[in-house]
Amino acid sequence: MATLQTEDGQEKEFQDGGSTQPAAEELGTPFGCKHGMCGTCRVEVLEGMEKLGERNDQEKAMGLEDSNFRLMCQCSIKEGTVKIRI
């Protein structure tokens, strides 16, 4: 099981390889377009960046390629736990 966890210890589990969007939304991440165009769901990854899938074109277009930030509507967790700051 994959786990998305906030810095205050809240967490949601879901299937390995699944989208982070539903879990992130339940944890309080704001969402706008849900298509990677508005950047509303941008979060800082505190731990587990290597457990996330590769950045896609939408994330790269937002300049997130070499940062600790990801769009929760666009990424997935391969396995394990990823800790975020909303």
Backbone as CSV, one residue per row, in Angstrom:
resi,resn,N_x,N_y,N_z,CA_x,CA_y,CA_z,C_x,C_y,C_z
1,MET,0.822,-1.190,0.000,0.000,0.000,0.000,0.872,1.262,0.000
2,ALA,0.419,2.257,-0.730,1.068,3.564,-0.745,0.410,4.431,0.320
3,THR,1.180,5.341,0.899,0.652,6.225,1.935,1.085,7.653,1.652
4,LEU,0.125,8.553,1.705,0.408,9.981,1.619,0.199,10.537,3.021
5,GLN,1.200,11.249,3.528,1.181,11.731,4.903,1.491,13.220,4.932
6,THR,0.774,13.955,5.770,1.054,15.381,5.943,2.072,15.558,7.055
7,GLU,2.655,16.739,7.137,3.679,17.005,8.148,3.133,16.925,9.569
8,ASP,1.812,17.047,9.736,1.231,16.941,11.078,0.777,15.519,11.416
9,GLY,1.113,14.555,10.555,0.866,13.148,10.857,-0.413,12.549,10.305
10,GLN,-1.274,13.334,9.656,-2.455,12.761,9.016,-1.992,11.926,7.825
11,GLU,-2.682,10.837,7.551,-2.284,10.027,6.394,-3.466,9.298,5.782
12,LYS,-3.302,8.981,4.512,-4.278,8.217,3.747,-3.530,7.146,2.968
13,GLU,-4.067,5.934,2.983,-3.482,4.828,2.224,-4.293,4.578,0.963
14,PHE,-3.616,4.082,-0.063,-4.269,3.706,-1.309,-3.364,2.738,-2.052
15,GLN,-3.822,2.213,-3.168,-3.071,1.222,-3.935,-1.754,1.777,-4.449
16,ASP,-0.699,0.964,-4.391,0.579,1.332,-5.007,0.341,1.722,-6.455
17,GLY,0.992,2.786,-6.886,0.864,3.248,-8.266,-0.345,4.129,-8.516
18,GLY,-1.174,4.308,-7.507,-2.380,5.113,-7.667,-2.095,6.603,-7.624
19,SER,-3.015,7.366,-8.176,-2.915,8.820,-8.169,-2.967,9.354,-6.742
20,THR,-2.186,10.386,-6.480,-2.198,11.014,-5.159,-3.393,11.943,-4.978
21,GLN,-4.076,12.308,-6.040,-5.116,13.334,-5.985,-6.226,13.036,-4.978
22,PRO,-6.881,11.873,-4.980,-7.965,11.663,-4.015,-7.490,11.739,-2.557
23,ALA,-6.357,11.127,-2.261,-5.833,11.139,-0.890,-5.436,12.553,-0.478
24,ALA,-4.768,13.268,-1.378,-4.342,14.642,-1.079,-5.544,15.532,-0.817
25,GLU,-6.595,15.334,-1.578,-7.804,16.133,-1.392,-8.417,15.851,-0.017
26,GLU,-8.463,14.590,0.378,-8.988,14.230,1.697,-8.132,14.804,2.825
27,LEU,-6.854,14.984,2.580,-5.938,15.522,3.585,-5.927,17.048,3.637
28,GLY,-6.685,17.687,2.748,-6.813,19.137,2.796,-6.085,19.918,1.729
29,THR,-5.487,19.240,0.757,-4.834,19.950,-0.348,-5.902,20.618,-1.205
30,PRO,-5.779,21.915,-1.493,-6.763,22.573,-2.358,-6.560,22.161,-3.816
31,PHE,-7.641,22.041,-4.541,-7.595,21.702,-5.961,-8.425,22.691,-6.748
32,GLY,-7.914,23.036,-7.932,-8.633,23.919,-8.835,-9.065,23.127,-10.053
33,CYS,-8.219,23.129,-11.071,-8.575,22.520,-12.351,-8.453,20.998,-12.374
34,LYS,-7.569,20.420,-11.584,-7.285,18.984,-11.527,-6.679,18.444,-12.822
35,HIS,-6.120,19.342,-13.636,-5.500,18.941,-14.906,-4.056,19.416,-15.022
36,GLY,-3.475,19.938,-13.949,-2.086,20.379,-13.970,-1.852,21.719,-14.621
37,MET,-2.897,22.528,-14.710,-2.758,23.807,-15.390,-2.775,25.010,-14.445
38,CYS,-3.359,24.847,-13.245,-3.504,26.023,-12.363,-2.469,26.063,-11.241
39,GLY,-1.934,24.922,-10.841,-0.929,24.881,-9.785,-1.479,24.971,-8.371
40,THR,-2.793,24.965,-8.220,-3.402,25.078,-6.901,-2.983,23.940,-5.975
41,CYS,-2.804,22.754,-6.496,-2.500,21.570,-5.687,-1.002,21.340,-5.488
42,ARG,-0.207,22.348,-5.707,1.239,22.232,-5.513,1.550,22.056,-4.035
43,VAL,2.328,21.032,-3.720,2.749,20.774,-2.337,4.261,20.575,-2.318
44,GLU,4.855,20.765,-1.153,6.266,20.485,-0.969,6.417,19.050,-0.478
45,VAL,7.285,18.299,-1.113,7.553,16.927,-0.689,8.680,16.973,0.334
46,LEU,8.378,16.564,1.560,9.349,16.599,2.650,10.167,15.320,2.726
47,GLU,9.549,14.194,2.409,10.223,12.893,2.429,9.596,11.999,1.371
48,GLY,10.418,11.199,0.710,9.919,10.184,-0.206,9.800,10.593,-1.657
49,MET,10.483,11.643,-2.081,10.408,12.074,-3.481,10.726,10.926,-4.432
50,GLU,11.670,10.074,-4.046,12.069,8.954,-4.910,10.963,7.917,-5.065
51,LYS,9.951,7.973,-4.238,8.839,7.025,-4.305,7.723,7.490,-5.231
52,LEU,7.827,8.732,-5.713,6.834,9.277,-6.637,7.193,8.937,-8.076
53,GLY,6.176,8.846,-8.923,6.406,8.638,-10.341,7.127,9.834,-10.954
54,GLU,7.576,9.674,-12.171,8.285,10.742,-12.883,7.392,11.961,-13.079
55,ARG,8.003,13.135,-13.106,7.246,14.359,-13.394,6.765,14.317,-14.837
56,ASN,5.561,14.822,-15.044,5.028,14.859,-16.401,5.204,16.258,-17.000
57,ASP,4.712,16.435,-18.210,4.887,17.706,-18.912,4.240,18.886,-18.188
58,GLN,3.090,18.664,-17.542,2.432,19.753,-16.827,3.301,20.250,-15.673
59,GLU,3.906,19.324,-14.932,4.777,19.724,-13.824,6.036,20.427,-14.334
60,LYS,6.583,19.924,-15.405,7.766,20.558,-15.986,7.449,21.963,-16.489
61,ALA,6.272,22.141,-17.080,5.864,23.453,-17.584,5.693,24.460,-16.447
62,MET,5.407,23.996,-15.254,5.267,24.872,-14.084,6.606,25.144,-13.413
63,GLY,7.687,24.593,-13.972,9.013,24.832,-13.420,9.324,23.995,-12.196
64,LEU,8.668,22.862,-12.039,8.861,22.018,-10.864,9.865,20.902,-11.084
65,GLU,10.543,20.909,-12.216,11.431,19.808,-12.582,12.560,19.574,-11.588
66,ASP,13.180,20.607,-11.092,14.319,20.463,-10.179,14.007,21.053,-8.812
67,SER,12.852,20.708,-8.268,12.465,21.262,-6.973,11.878,20.163,-6.091
68,ASN,11.529,20.524,-4.883,10.877,19.598,-3.972,9.364,19.732,-4.032
69,PHE,8.847,20.358,-5.073,7.414,20.567,-5.210,6.834,19.661,-6.286
70,ARG,5.601,19.219,-6.052,4.880,18.399,-7.034,3.424,18.846,-7.066
71,LEU,2.762,18.524,-8.169,1.323,18.765,-8.304,0.605,17.480,-7.924
72,MET,-0.246,17.543,-6.918,-0.921,16.342,-6.439,-1.926,15.786,-7.439
73,CYS,-2.367,16.581,-8.381,-3.287,16.070,-9.405,-2.546,15.316,-10.507
74,GLN,-1.229,15.393,-10.510,-0.467,14.825,-11.618,0.467,13.676,-11.245
75,CYS,0.659,13.391,-9.975,1.645,12.365,-9.653,1.025,11.162,-8.955
76,SER,1.826,10.112,-8.884,1.423,8.870,-8.229,2.552,8.429,-7.308
77,ILE,2.200,7.590,-6.349,3.205,7.007,-5.464,3.418,5.569,-5.914
78,LYS,4.648,5.253,-6.283,4.959,3.880,-6.715,4.727,2.896,-5.583
79,GLU,5.215,3.245,-4.388,5.037,2.416,-3.193,5.579,3.174,-1.997
80,GLY,5.223,2.745,-0.807,5.752,3.350,0.403,5.053,4.629,0.801
81,THR,5.722,5.413,1.645,5.143,6.622,2.226,5.827,7.875,1.696
82,VAL,5.019,8.856,1.355,5.499,10.174,0.939,4.898,11.195,1.893
83,LYS,5.759,12.028,2.454,5.332,13.056,3.406,5.339,14.412,2.709
84,ILE,4.234,15.160,2.863,4.098,16.441,2.178,3.766,17.579,3.145
85,ARG,4.059,18.791,2.685,3.612,20.020,3.357,2.639,20.699,2.419
86,ILE,1.431,20.888,2.900,0.375,21.502,2.068,0.513,23.015,2.120
